[in-house]
Amino acid sequence: MRFKKYTFLSLKIFLKSIFYFVLFVIFYLIFATVLARIPIYGEKTPDKKELAIFLLSNGVHTDIVLPVKTNKFDWEKYIPTKNIKQNDSIFKYLAFGWGDKGFYLETPSWGELKPSTAFNASFGLSTSAIHTTYYTKMSENKTNCVKVLLTQKQYENLCSYVKNSFVMAENNEFKFIHTKAIYGNHDAFYDASGNYSLFQTCNTWTNNALKSCGQKASFWTAFQDGIFYHYQ
């Protein structure tokens, strides 16, 4: 009888846990959808918007894409092309994508996602990294690559936001991660500040980047749809 009692209690606790988990997921998705639709309008400025940046998405994850070099800022000083496999002298753009370090470096595909990696990433228990990719050109479209024009001051504010997301090394470059988990010939990983979680995702980081330079953004978003919704 005692064994049956403990079995019943264990089953009851298990079912309650499943119920609360499903309830949490439902409320999370509802709030994520609603808050993503609430707009933060871009600031009005009389200054000329002449610097082009891009919002880039692979359908799940978003990057901020900036010019490699302007008259005010040279990203190659911090992210040298010596850290990528194949250098190209005509690189014009550099993409930045913040995310969970464990997911970036230990998960080549969704099918290889470890429960421990997913748990740590969901609840902010692991460190973060920034994935950078050099591009020679950008192909603008409404689906996954949107151009945004900034003033000089707005661009400087955005650069400060992105720069402050990195961990600096002693050589005054960003702290490079030596790994074979790169995606191609033109990308690299760097240590970043902050912790990834359900409430601070890669897309939240991109959304906050837009807020930092006075552009249209979601009130809060965990997903890339919340960003591109305001740029359609």
N, C-alpha and C positions, 0 to 999 in steps of 0.2 A: 504493500500500500504506500509506504513511504517513497519507494522508487517511482511509482506512478504519479505521486504528488509532485515530486521534483521534476519529473518529465513534463507534466502539465504546466508547471510554473516556468520552466525553461522555454517551452513552446509559446506560452503566453508572452514572455518577454521578447522572444524572437519576432513574433508577429507584431507586437507593438513597435518594435524598433523599425521593422519594415514599413509600417504604417506612417510613423513619424518621418522616416526618410523620404518616402514618396510625397508626403505633405510638404516637406521642406522644399523638395525639387519643384513641386507645382507652384508654391508661393514665390520661389526664387525666379522661375521663368516668367511669372506674371509681373512681378516688380521690375525685372530686367527689361521686359517688353515695354511697360508703361513709362519707366524713367528714361528709356532710350528715345522715346518719341517726344519728350519734353525738350524743346530747343533752348540752347544758350545762343543768343544771337551775336553775330560778330560785331565788334566795335566799329563805330563810324569814325572815319579819319579823313581829313582833307589832303593828306599826303598821297603821292602817286604810288600805286601798287605796281611794282615792276619786277619783283623777284618771284619766280615760279618755283613752287614746291609741289610734291605729288603725294597723294594717298594711294598706297598700293595694297592690294589684298589678294590672297590665294584662295579666298572663299571662307576661311576660318580666322586667319591671322592677318593683322594689318601692320604695315611699315610706314614710316615717314621717310620720304625721299627728298634729299636736299642737294643743291649744287655742291660739287666737291670743293670748288673754290670761288669765292667772290672777292671783291676789293676789301672786304672787312674780315673774312674768315676763311681759313684754309684747313679743311678737315684732315688732309693727308699728314699734317704735322702730328696729329694724335692717332690716326689710323693709317700707318704707312702701308703702301702697296707691297712692301717686302713680306708682309704677313699673309699674303694670298698666294695661291699656286702660280697664277699666270698674270703677270703685270701687263698693262696696256697703257700707253701714253695718252690715249684719247678718252680715258674715262671722264665723264662729265657729271655723273650723279652718284650719290651714295645713299643707300637705304639703311634705315635703322629699325630694328624690331626688338623690343624688350620682351623678356619672357622668363619662364622657369628654367633654371640651369639644368636640373635633372632631366626635364623633358627634352630640352634642346640636345643634350649630349648623350643621353642614354636611350632615346626612343626614335630609332630610324623610321618607324612606321607606326600607325595606330594599332596594328596587330601585335606589336612588340611592347606596348605600354604595360609596365609593371604596376600592380595594385599599389605598391609602396610609393612609386613615383607619383601616381595620380593622387593618393592620399596626402602626401607631403605638399604637392602643388596646390591642392584644393584649400588647405588650411594654413598656408604660409609657413610651412616648416622647413623649407629649403631655400637656398640662395637663388639669385637671379643672374641672368646674362643678357647681353645685347648681341644680336646677330647682325652683322654689317655685310652689305653686298655692293660692290662697285658695278655701275652700268655705263655703257657708252651712250645710250639714248633711252627715252621713255616713250611708250606707245599709249597715248591717252585714249580712254574709253569710259563709258558710264558704268560699266560692270565692275571693273577692278583696278582702274587707274585714273584718278581724278586730279586735275591740275587746280591748284589754289594759288592766287596771287597775293603777295604780301608787300607791305611797305618795308623800307630799310629797317626801321625801328622794330617792327613786328618780327622780321627775320632774326634780328639780334636777340630778341626775347626768346624765340624758339630755339636758337642755337644754345643759349644759356640753359634752357630746360633740358635739352638733349645732352649737353656736356655734363651737367650735374647728375645725370643718371648713370654715368660711368664711374668706375673705380680707377683712380689714377695710379700709375706705376711710378717708380723713383726716377725714371728717365723722362718724365713729363709727357709720356704717351699714355694712352689708356692701357689698362692691364690686360694684356693679350693672353688668351687661353690656348695652350698648345693641345690640340685634339685632332683626331682623324675624322671627327663627326661632321665635317663640313659638307655642304650640299653640292659644291661645284668648284670651279677654278678661280672664282672672283670673290669669295666670301670668307669671313672669319668671325670668331667669337671673342667677346671681351666680358670681363667681370662687371657686374652692374650693382647699383645700390637698390635697396628695397627688397621686398618679398612678394612673390606671386601668390595669389589666393583667388577664391571664388569672387571676391569683391575688388580685387586689383589684378586684372588680367592684362594680357598684351594689348587688347583693344582699349581697355581703360587707360593705359599709358598713352596710347596714340590720341585718344579723346582729350586727355589732359594736356597733351602737347598742343592741340588746337586751341584749347582755352588759354594756354600760356601766351599765345600770340594774337589773341583777340579775334579768333575765327569762329564760324558756326560749329557747334558741337552739341552732343547730347548732355542732358543734365547728369546722367551717369549711364554707362553701358559696359556690358561684359563681352558683347559680341560685335563683330564687324558690321553687321546690318545696322546697328544703332548709329554708326558713323556715316555710312554711305546713304542712309535714309535722308539725311539733311543736305546731301549734295546731288540729288537726282533732279 
